[in-house]
Amino acid sequence: MPVSTAITLRFQSRNGQFRLSVDPNIQFTDLVSKILDNLPKDVDSRSIVVSNKAFGGEERLLSSLKGVPISKAGIGHGDKLYLKYDEQPPINGHTTVPLPTSFQPHNSSNRLNGLPILPTEAAPLMYPNPQAPAAEAGKSPWETVQQSELDNRLDKQDGKIARRRDEKMCRHGPKGMCDYCMPLEPYDPKVLEERKIKLLSFHSYLRKVNSATNKPEHKSSYMPPLSEPYYRVKPDCPSGHPPWPDGICTKCQPSAITLQAQPFRMVDHVEFASPELIEKFLNFWRASGAQRVGFLYGHYEEYQEVPLGVKAVVEAIYEPPQINEIDGSTLQDWNNQQDVDEVARLCGLKQVGVIFSDLIDAKTGDGKVICKRHIDSYYLSSLEVAFAARLQAQHPKPTKWSDTGHFGSEFVTCVISGDDDGHIAVTAYQVSNSAVEMVRADIVEPSADPAVMLVRDEEELDEAVGRSRYIPEIFYRRINEYGASVQENAKPSFPVEYLLTTLTHGSPKEPSQMFSSLKFPIENREAIGQPQELRNVAEQLGVRGSNIDGQKGIRAVSDFHLLCFIHNMDVLSKDEEALLCRVARTHDLADGYQLLDTPGWATLLAILSESGERPPKRPSPSTLEPSDDYGFGPDGEQLAKKFKGASLR
């Protein structure tokens, strides 16, 4: 094994310069003790920041480079590094600051409002980022993140809008070009005005901010042009004070928030693969009068109507366990969510959004409903905004154009309600990135007024929840009664319109949905007498006793709800289930006949032939007369069963 040669590194700080002879294979954190020997005694070791340039370089907290060798960072013999650090503030003549522990009371003198901090108070509520990239040693998050194939294709496109030669203004030949006919950028205001586009697509907005941040044509240095809003107190502050809520400074506290309409949207259009998806979803309301919630499964495609646009194509709606009422729904524990997501993954799908109904019959007899959501009331209530923000926080969008490796979310929210004419209509929304961060930081909460969002009070002690929060200043601009644009303080409340972005929606003229069959009963509809049973599977697959119609079974498996039911039976192996989902997705007869020859499918058919079409042991109540000894009332309703030798006294 070759012996590594020591190298000399130069360090410069505001207290002078010094040199260190180090082994290039050691880690950066091993230099802390040597660096502190050349710095003043009151330097906080946790605040040391190292950079490759005096100004404008790439700065890294030295403690964050644990596990990174010096040689892996591209540092060689004689290179110069720049140090920044903070001194520990003196307290009562001492230069050390003891950090509070769970057994010590917090120092309330460092709290902005002066109130004592309870030991039981926890950090603000955090939402998981399942798709957040794990940065490798020595690499930034945007260098290791895996984008979707759609984003990679859109990144390679030019995106410019071609224009024809203007006969009046162009003075050049047919092969020339001037300012009147040269292609326009996808974010040009002229393009948006001509096509009546209200908001930029995400990739158009990305081109706009990237042209101001980097010079793509030079291919020299690169800085991520996107940065997500962050309204929480930053952890690991380099100033050396105790962490929040025991201490805070201008470096770690969030800046004031100015609410404004988001100029772009992450998804431009929501396309339902078939109108029958909405009809099947509405059947629950038509049968019960109660509202319903469902999760949208589909995929993302290019949307040609908007420059560099993206659309969410919905292929199926899954309805999780819930309690439905006339004025809303309550979601219960969704225990098999991972199983449903796995079936969707095998079909090439993922969760793309949520849909819920808000319908009240107008009692006119012509199928019309009451229009509750309009310009004078609200379009999405504050409770629904908070609900959508939580879901978007759980589905971040991975992108290499952000300094954190993710930016915003492509998760959409659809509402089925009455329009201005009383007809049932679908509307699609997303909440802004600021709304997601405000909910994540526990800054806002829903109000009893659906059109208003409340700003939480920092001085409110919520012992039941056990959270400590820092509320920055929040402002928004509005047009007053004199027609002037004025800035208002958002406390204690502000309109929810500042947190919404609207999307378009529709269905293709010629539906070409992935799942050709929509006959299998939808899950969790026992409340309206539509359970999922083995006889439903046998009927759809053409199993009647010992008679099995293989051709019908191949065509009928193209049903998302049927695939989820078969998955829960746990009869097929993983390879057989992947083949089943491929048959349902591609409708390939060759794969279908291969599925028929698998042992798992033969076991499934044997189960269905034995139990799927078993005749009932007693006649159905609908075939009995009210005069029979089954205790029917005058309207045919069964009251009670009679037991021989028993009396209900």
Secondary structure by P-SEA (a helix, b strand, c coil): cbbbbbbbbbbbccccccccccccccccccaaaaaaaacccccccccbbbbccccccccccccccccccccccccccbbbbbbbbccccccccccbbbbbccccccccccccccbbbbccccccbbbbccccccccccccccccccccaaaaaaaacccbbbbcccccccccccccccccccccccccaaaaaaaccccccaaaaaaaaaaacccccccccccccccccccccccccccccccccccccccccccbbbbcccccccccccccccaaaaaaaacccccccccbbbbbbbbbbbbccccbbbbbbbccccccbbbbcccccccccccaaaaaaaaaaaacccccbbbbbbcccccccccccccccccccccccaaaaaaaaaaaaabbbbbcccccccccccbbbbbbccccccccbbbbbbbcaaaaaaaaaccccccccccbbbbbbccccccccbbbbbbcbbbbbbbccccbbbbbccccccccccccccbbbbbbcccccccccccccccccccccccccaaaaaaaaccccccccaaaaaaacccaaaaaaaaaaccccaaaaaaaaaaaacccaaaaaaaaacaaaaaaaaaaaaccccccccccccccccccccccccccccccccccccccc
